[in-house]
Amino acid sequence: MASPSRSAARRIALARLLSYAGTSAAFTALAYVVYRRTGSAGWVAATFLITLGLRGAVTPLAGALGDRFDRRFVMVWSDLLGALFFLLMPFAHAPWLLLFVAVFAVVAESPFFPASAAALPNLVAPQDLAWANGTIAFGSSVGYVAGPAIGGLLVAAGGAASVFLLNAASFVLSAALVASVRGAFSADRNGEDRAARSLRAGAAFMLRDPVLRTMVLAFAVFAVSVGSILVAELPLAAAFGAGAVGYGLLGTSFDLGAVFGALGARRLTEANERTWLVSASFVTAAGFAAVAVAPAFSFVLAAMIVSGASDGLVDVVVEVVFQRRSPDGVRSRVVAALETTFLLGLAVSFAFGALLVDALGPKAAYALAGGGCTVTAVLLLPLLRRAEQPSMRSG
């Protein structure tokens, strides 16, 4: 096995930046095209349901692929198949056909994240794990910030087809970067127990481990609490008279904060990561709560940047802890189980988010998010008292 190297993290970070920026741009273009061709908000809702809800449904299977096969192979083919389906999108003119192709694109790209997260402890030295995750999260956050803006500009300049083709090219470049990484993406599995190949093995391990069980409960509460913010963003911008520009700035502010949070997380160590996890969770709660009482839109944007920065740091710590405590044979499924829990929590929050905003106004969603994030931080407090158990690193 090649010696662990930071260059592996840098290449995966660049691959994530390319694919996330391309995908964000493509799905922005997809929503725009579907709305333009149908004039229906229902069709737009269906687009988001496919791009977010379907991902939650297929993630357990996607995670199993990363534990069953070589993770480099899974990541490369995930990118290449995603490129293929986005190449087909310019030829799909009917809205239903566009969404049909989008289903296959979402399924194709789903294995990439759990496989890449599970591979990282095999590719970098243990003391570099926080640095590596922070670097990759930085790439992902930059992709999320740049993607929608790129998508909007390209749709205006050259049409949606150019965005779909650009995203396909980003997937091919991502696949090439992953293929160029030196090192083993998976540990030796010759002695693997066949019973551990079950789709439920990752969730079962997560629920048996006291630290991971505490964290997944806390972040299930987080997901249920914050999902309604996505529903509230447009009404909030309208309430402040900020219009479409303000709506775009809300999401961009949060993602921009996440960029700085990811950079800060690169300096964390195993000795202080839990302290930062709990502290940053309280900061996220305070940021959302501040929006609920904000007197001006500029105050809202500042609060969202702060919340994004603390949440970006939290995301990195969560990945690091899950990677350290999960054995290589089930690590991809453990990551997938966490992601599925989060996506299902968001789906639950979407169910009541519109009712909450309609009944009490958009600031009520941010008050709920602040309260829910406070509960999340309180649920994480026992991690500060529990004695550290040995990490389950791969060989």
ROPAPA-903476 format. One record per residue (C-alpha): residue number from 1; x, y, z. Coordinates in steps of 0.2 Angstrom, whole numbers. Layout:
+-----+-------+-------+-------+
! num !    px !    py !    pz !
+-----+-------+-------+-------+
! NUM !     X !     Y !     Z !
...
+-----+-------+-------+-------+
This chain:
+-----+-------+-------+-------+
! num !    px !    py !    pz !
+-----+-------+-------+-------+
!   1 !     0 !     0 !     0 !
!   2 !     6 !    17 !    -4 !
!   3 !    10 !    28 !    11 !
!   4 !    -4 !    40 !    16 !
!   5 !    -2 !    57 !     7 !
!   6 !   -11 !    74 !     8 !
!   7 !   -11 !    75 !   -11 !
!   8 !   -25 !    61 !   -11 !
!   9 !   -36 !    73 !    -1 !
!  10 !   -32 !    88 !   -12 !
!  11 !   -37 !    78 !   -28 !
!  12 !   -53 !    71 !   -20 !
!  13 !   -57 !    89 !   -15 !
!  14 !   -55 !    95 !   -32 !
!  15 !   -65 !    81 !   -39 !
!  16 !   -79 !    86 !   -26 !
!  17 !   -78 !   104 !   -31 !
!  18 !   -80 !   100 !   -50 !
!  19 !   -94 !    88 !   -48 !
!  20 !  -104 !    98 !   -34 !
!  21 !  -102 !   114 !   -44 !
!  22 !  -108 !   105 !   -60 !
!  23 !  -122 !    96 !   -52 !
!  24 !  -128 !   112 !   -43 !
!  25 !  -128 !   121 !   -59 !
!  26 !  -136 !   107 !   -69 !
!  27 !  -151 !   105 !   -56 !
!  28 !  -153 !   124 !   -56 !
!  29 !  -155 !   124 !   -74 !
!  30 !  -166 !   109 !   -73 !
!  31 !  -178 !   117 !   -61 !
!  32 !  -178 !   133 !   -73 !
!  33 !  -182 !   123 !   -88 !
!  34 !  -195 !   113 !   -80 !
!  35 !  -204 !   128 !   -74 !
!  36 !  -202 !   137 !   -91 !
!  37 !  -210 !   123 !  -100 !
!  38 !  -224 !   119 !   -88 !
!  39 !  -227 !   135 !   -78 !
!  40 !  -231 !   124 !   -64 !
!  41 !  -224 !   125 !   -46 !
!  42 !  -229 !   107 !   -44 !
!  43 !  -217 !   102 !   -57 !
!  44 !  -203 !   112 !   -49 !
!  45 !  -208 !   103 !   -32 !
!  46 !  -207 !    86 !   -41 !
!  47 !  -189 !    91 !   -47 !
!  48 !  -183 !    95 !   -30 !
!  49 !  -192 !    79 !   -23 !
!  50 !  -182 !    69 !   -36 !
!  51 !  -165 !    77 !   -33 !
!  52 !  -166 !    76 !   -14 !
!  53 !  -179 !    64 !    -9 !
!  54 !  -174 !    50 !   -22 !
!  55 !  -156 !    52 !   -15 !
!  56 !  -162 !    48 !     2 !
!  57 !  -170 !    32 !    -4 !
!  58 !  -155 !    25 !   -14 !
!  59 !  -141 !    30 !    -2 !
!  60 !  -142 !    14 !     8 !
!  61 !  -139 !     4 !    -8 !
!  62 !  -126 !    17 !   -14 !
!  63 !  -116 !    15 !     2 !
!  64 !  -116 !    -4 !     1 !
!  65 !  -107 !    -3 !   -16 !
!  66 !   -93 !     6 !    -8 !
!  67 !   -91 !    -8 !     5 !
!  68 !   -94 !   -22 !    -8 !
!  69 !   -82 !   -16 !   -22 !
!  70 !   -66 !    -7 !   -23 !
!  71 !   -70 !    12 !   -19 !
!  72 !   -60 !    19 !   -33 !
!  73 !   -69 !     8 !   -45 !
!  74 !   -86 !    14 !   -37 !
!  75 !   -81 !    32 !   -38 !
!  76 !   -75 !    32 !   -56 !
!  77 !   -90 !    23 !   -63 !
!  78 !  -102 !    34 !   -53 !
!  79 !   -94 !    49 !   -61 !
!  80 !   -94 !    42 !   -78 !
!  81 !  -112 !    35 !   -78 !
!  82 !  -117 !    52 !   -71 !
!  83 !  -109 !    60 !   -86 !
!  84 !  -118 !    49 !   -98 !
!  85 !  -135 !    53 !   -91 !
!  86 !  -132 !    72 !   -91 !
!  87 !  -126 !    70 !  -109 !
!  88 !  -143 !    64 !  -113 !
!  89 !  -153 !    78 !  -105 !
!  90 !  -151 !    90 !  -119 !
!  91 !  -161 !    78 !  -130 !
!  92 !  -175 !    76 !  -118 !
!  93 !  -188 !    90 !  -122 !
!  94 !  -204 !    84 !  -113 !
!  95 !  -203 !    89 !   -94 !
!  96 !  -208 !    71 !   -89 !
!  97 !  -193 !    64 !  -100 !
!  98 !  -181 !    77 !   -92 !
!  99 !  -186 !    71 !   -74 !
! 100 !  -185 !    53 !   -80 !
! 101 !  -167 !    55 !   -85 !
! 102 !  -164 !    65 !   -69 !
! 103 !  -169 !    50 !   -59 !
! 104 !  -155 !    39 !   -67 !
! 105 !  -143 !    54 !   -65 !
! 106 !  -146 !    55 !   -46 !
! 107 !  -145 !    36 !   -44 !
! 108 !  -128 !    36 !   -54 !
! 109 !  -120 !    49 !   -44 !
! 110 !  -126 !    43 !   -27 !
! 111 !  -112 !    31 !   -23 !
! 112 !   -98 !    44 !   -24 !
! 113 !  -100 !    53 !    -8 !
! 114 !  -101 !    37 !     4 !
! 115 !   -87 !    29 !    -5 !
! 116 !   -76 !    44 !    -5 !
! 117 !   -79 !    47 !    14 !
! 118 !   -76 !    29 !    18 !
! 119 !   -60 !    29 !     8 !
! 120 !   -52 !    44 !    16 !
! 121 !   -45 !    35 !    32 !
! 122 !   -36 !    23 !    20 !
! 123 !   -28 !    37 !    10 !
! 124 !   -21 !    49 !    23 !
! 125 !   -12 !    48 !    39 !
! 126 !   -23 !    47 !    55 !
! 127 !   -17 !    64 !    61 !
! 128 !   -21 !    72 !    44 !
! 129 !   -40 !    66 !    44 !
! 130 !   -47 !    82 !    50 !
! 131 !   -36 !    92 !    38 !
! 132 !   -41 !    80 !    24 !
! 133 !   -60 !    81 !    28 !
! 134 !   -59 !   100 !    30 !
! 135 !   -50 !   102 !    13 !
! 136 !   -63 !    91 !     4 !
! 137 !   -77 !   100 !    13 !
! 138 !   -70 !   117 !     7 !
! 139 !   -70 !   110 !   -11 !
! 140 !   -88 !   104 !    -9 !
! 141 !   -94 !   121 !    -1 !
! 142 !   -85 !   131 !   -15 !
! 143 !   -94 !   120 !   -28 !
! 144 !  -111 !   123 !   -19 !
! 145 !  -108 !   142 !   -19 !
! 146 !  -102 !   143 !   -37 !
! 147 !  -114 !   130 !   -45 !
! 148 !  -131 !   140 !   -44 !
! 149 !  -123 !   156 !   -50 !
! 150 !  -114 !   147 !   -65 !
! 151 !  -130 !   138 !   -69 !
! 152 !  -140 !   154 !   -70 !
! 153 !  -128 !   163 !   -80 !
! 154 !  -126 !   149 !   -93 !
! 155 !  -144 !   146 !   -95 !
! 156 !  -146 !   165 !   -98 !
! 157 !  -131 !   165 !  -111 !
! 158 !  -132 !   148 !  -120 !
! 159 !  -147 !   139 !  -113 !
! 160 !  -149 !   124 !  -102 !
! 161 !  -141 !   112 !  -114 !
! 162 !  -124 !   120 !  -111 !
! 163 !  -126 !   118 !   -92 !
! 164 !  -130 !    99 !   -94 !
! 165 !  -115 !    97 !  -106 !
! 166 !  -103 !   106 !   -94 !
! 167 !  -109 !    96 !   -79 !
! 168 !  -105 !    80 !   -89 !
! 169 !   -88 !    86 !   -93 !
! 170 !   -85 !    90 !   -74 !
! 171 !   -90 !    72 !   -70 !
! 172 !   -77 !    66 !   -83 !
! 173 !   -63 !    77 !   -75 !
! 174 !   -68 !    71 !   -58 !
! 175 !   -67 !    53 !   -63 !
! 176 !   -49 !    56 !   -70 !
! 177 !   -44 !    65 !   -54 !
! 178 !   -50 !    50 !   -43 !
! 179 !   -41 !    38 !   -55 !
! 180 !   -25 !    47 !   -53 !
! 181 !   -25 !    46 !   -34 !
! 182 !   -11 !    34 !   -27 !
! 183 !   -15 !    23 !   -13 !
! 184 !   -28 !    10 !    -8 !
! 185 !   -46 !    16 !    -6 !
! 186 !   -51 !     0 !     3 !
! 187 !   -43 !   -12 !    16 !
! 188 !   -40 !   -30 !    13 !
! 189 !   -57 !   -39 !    14 !
! 190 !   -51 !   -57 !    12 !
! 191 !   -58 !   -62 !    30 !
! 192 !   -74 !   -52 !    29 !
! 193 !   -89 !   -60 !    37 !
! 194 !  -103 !   -63 !    24 !
! 195 !  -116 !   -58 !    37 !
! 196 !  -108 !   -41 !    37 !
! 197 !  -113 !   -38 !    19 !
! 198 !  -131 !   -34 !    23 !
! 199 !  -138 !   -17 !    18 !
! 200 !  -142 !   -15 !    37 !
! 201 !  -125 !   -18 !    43 !
! 202 !  -120 !     1 !    43 !
! 203 !  -135 !     6 !    52 !
! 204 !  -133 !    -8 !    65 !
! 205 !  -115 !    -4 !    69 !
! 206 !  -120 !    15 !    70 !
! 207 !  -134 !    11 !    83 !
! 208 !  -123 !    -1 !    93 !
! 209 !  -109 !    12 !    95 !
! 210 !  -113 !    24 !   109 !
! 211 !  -105 !    39 !   102 !
! 212 !  -112 !    37 !    84 !
! 213 !  -129 !    33 !    92 !
! 214 !  -129 !    49 !   101 !
! 215 !  -123 !    59 !    86 !
! 216 !  -136 !    52 !    74 !
! 217 !  -150 !    56 !    86 !
! 218 !  -144 !    73 !    89 !
! 219 !  -143 !    77 !    70 !
! 220 !  -159 !    69 !    66 !
! 221 !  -167 !    82 !    77 !
! 222 !  -156 !    95 !    68 !
! 223 !  -162 !    89 !    51 !
! 224 !  -181 !    90 !    56 !
! 225 !  -178 !   107 !    63 !
! 226 !  -169 !   116 !    49 !
! 227 !  -178 !   109 !    34 !
! 228 !  -192 !   121 !    35 !
! 229 !  -179 !   135 !    32 !
! 230 !  -178 !   130 !    14 !
! 231 !  -196 !   133 !    12 !
! 232 !  -195 !   150 !    22 !
! 233 !  -181 !   158 !    12 !
! 234 !  -191 !   165 !    -2 !
! 235 !  -205 !   172 !     9 !
! 236 !  -192 !   179 !    21 !
! 237 !  -183 !   188 !     6 !
! 238 !  -200 !   195 !     1 !
! 239 !  -204 !   201 !    18 !
! 240 !  -189 !   212 !    18 !
! 241 !  -192 !   218 !     1 !
! 242 !  -176 !   209 !    -5 !
! 243 !  -184 !   200 !   -20 !
! 244 !  -175 !   187 !   -30 !
! 245 !  -158 !   194 !   -27 !
! 246 !  -161 !   193 !    -8 !
! 247 !  -167 !   175 !   -10 !
! 248 !  -151 !   170 !   -19 !
! 249 !  -140 !   179 !    -6 !
! 250 !  -148 !   169 !     8 !
! 251 !  -142 !   152 !     2 !
! 252 !  -126 !   160 !    -4 !
! 253 !  -122 !   168 !    13 !
! 254 !  -124 !   151 !    22 !
! 255 !  -113 !   142 !     9 !
! 256 !  -100 !   155 !    10 !
! 257 !   -99 !   154 !    29 !
! 258 !   -97 !   135 !    27 !
! 259 !   -82 !   138 !    16 !
! 260 !   -74 !   147 !    31 !
! 261 !   -80 !   134 !    43 !
! 262 !   -72 !   120 !    33 !
! 263 !   -55 !   129 !    32 !
! 264 !   -56 !   131 !    51 !
! 265 !   -60 !   113 !    54 !
! 266 !   -43 !   108 !    46 !
! 267 !   -34 !   113 !    61 !
! 268 !   -44 !   102 !    73 !
! 269 !   -36 !    87 !    82 !
! 270 !   -44 !    72 !    90 !
! 271 !   -41 !    80 !   107 !
! 272 !   -52 !    95 !   104 !
! 273 !   -64 !    90 !    90 !
! 274 !   -79 !    86 !   102 !
! 275 !   -77 !   102 !   111 !
! 276 !   -78 !   111 !    95 !
! 277 !   -93 !   100 !    89 !
! 278 !  -103 !   105 !   104 !
! 279 !   -98 !   123 !   104 !
! 280 !  -101 !   126 !    86 !
! 281 !  -118 !   118 !    87 !
! 282 !  -123 !   131 !   100 !
! 283 !  -117 !   144 !    88 !
! 284 !  -127 !   138 !    74 !
! 285 !  -142 !   138 !    85 !
! 286 !  -139 !   156 !    90 !
! 287 !  -137 !   161 !    71 !
! 288 !  -153 !   154 !    66 !
! 289 !  -162 !   162 !    81 !
! 290 !  -154 !   179 !    77 !
! 291 !  -163 !   178 !    60 !
! 292 !  -180 !   176 !    69 !
! 293 !  -178 !   193 !    77 !
! 294 !  -167 !   202 !    64 !
! 295 !  -172 !   220 !    61 !
! 296 !  -164 !   221 !    44 !
! 297 !  -160 !   210 !    29 !
! 298 !  -141 !   214 !    31 !
! 299 !  -142 !   207 !    49 !
! 300 !  -150 !   191 !    42 !
! 301 !  -136 !   189 !    29 !
! 302 !  -123 !   191 !    43 !
! 303 !  -132 !   178 !    54 !
! 304 !  -133 !   166 !    40 !
! 305 !  -114 !   168 !    37 !
! 306 !  -111 !   164 !    55 !
! 307 !  -123 !   149 !    55 !
! 308 !  -115 !   142 !    39 !
! 309 !   -97 !   144 !    46 !
! 310 !  -101 !   135 !    62 !
! 311 !  -112 !   121 !    53 !
! 312 !   -97 !   119 !    41 !
! 313 !   -86 !   115 !    55 !
! 314 !   -98 !   103 !    63 !
! 315 !  -100 !    94 !    47 !
! 316 !   -82 !    90 !    46 !
! 317 !   -81 !    85 !    64 !
! 318 !   -95 !    73 !    61 !
! 319 !   -87 !    65 !    46 !
! 320 !   -71 !    63 !    55 !
! 321 !   -79 !    55 !    71 !
! 322 !   -89 !    43 !    60 !
! 323 !   -73 !    38 !    50 !
! 324 !   -63 !    35 !    65 !
! 325 !   -75 !    24 !    74 !
! 326 !   -81 !    14 !    59 !
! 327 !   -71 !    -2 !    53 !
! 328 !   -67 !    -1 !    35 !
! 329 !   -78 !   -16 !    30 !
! 330 !   -94 !    -6 !    35 !
! 331 !   -88 !    12 !    34 !
! 332 !   -97 !    17 !    18 !
! 333 !  -113 !    10 !    24 !
! 334 !  -111 !    19 !    41 !
! 335 !  -109 !    35 !    31 !
! 336 !  -124 !    31 !    20 !
! 337 !  -134 !    28 !    36 !
! 338 !  -130 !    45 !    43 !
! 339 !  -134 !    53 !    26 !
! 340 !  -150 !    44 !    25 !
! 341 !  -156 !    49 !    42 !
! 342 !  -152 !    67 !    38 !
! 343 !  -161 !    67 !    21 !
! 344 !  -176 !    58 !    29 !
! 345 !  -176 !    72 !    43 !
! 346 !  -177 !    85 !    29 !
! 347 !  -191 !    76 !    21 !
! 348 !  -201 !    76 !    37 !
! 349 !  -198 !    95 !    39 !
! 350 !  -204 !    99 !    22 !
! 351 !  -220 !    91 !    26 !
! 352 !  -224 !   104 !    39 !
! 353 !  -213 !   118 !    34 !
! 354 !  -225 !   126 !    22 !
! 355 !  -239 !   125 !    35 !
! 356 !  -228 !   134 !    48 !
! 357 !  -223 !   148 !    36 !
! 358 !  -241 !   151 !    30 !
! 359 !  -247 !   151 !    48 !
! 360 !  -234 !   161 !    58 !
! 361 !  -223 !   169 !    44 !
! 362 !  -205 !   164 !    38 !
! 363 !  -196 !   170 !    54 !
! 364 !  -205 !   156 !    63 !
! 365 !  -195 !   143 !    53 !
! 366 !  -179 !   151 !    59 !
! 367 !  -185 !   151 !    77 !
! 368 !  -189 !   133 !    76 !
! 369 !  -172 !   130 !    68 !
! 370 !  -164 !   139 !    82 !
! 371 !  -173 !   129 !    95 !
! 372 !  -170 !   113 !    87 !
! 373 !  -151 !   116 !    85 !
! 374 !  -151 !   120 !   103 !
! 375 !  -158 !   103 !   107 !
! 376 !  -145 !    96 !    96 !
! 377 !  -131 !   104 !   105 !
! 378 !  -138 !    98 !   122 !
! 379 !  -140 !    80 !   116 !
! 380 !  -121 !    81 !   111 !
! 381 !  -115 !    87 !   128 !
! 382 !  -113 !    69 !   135 !
! 383 !   -99 !    66 !   122 !
! 384 !   -88 !    78 !   132 !
! 385 !   -90 !    67 !   147 !
! 386 !   -89 !    50 !   139 !
! 387 !   -71 !    43 !   140 !
! 388 !   -63 !    41 !   122 !
! 389 !   -64 !    24 !   115 !
! 390 !   -51 !    17 !   103 !
! 391 !   -53 !    22 !    86 !
! 392 !   -58 !     9 !    73 !
! 393 !   -46 !    13 !    60 !
! 394 !   -42 !     2 !    45 !
! 395 !   -27 !    -8 !    43 !
+-----+-------+-------+-------+
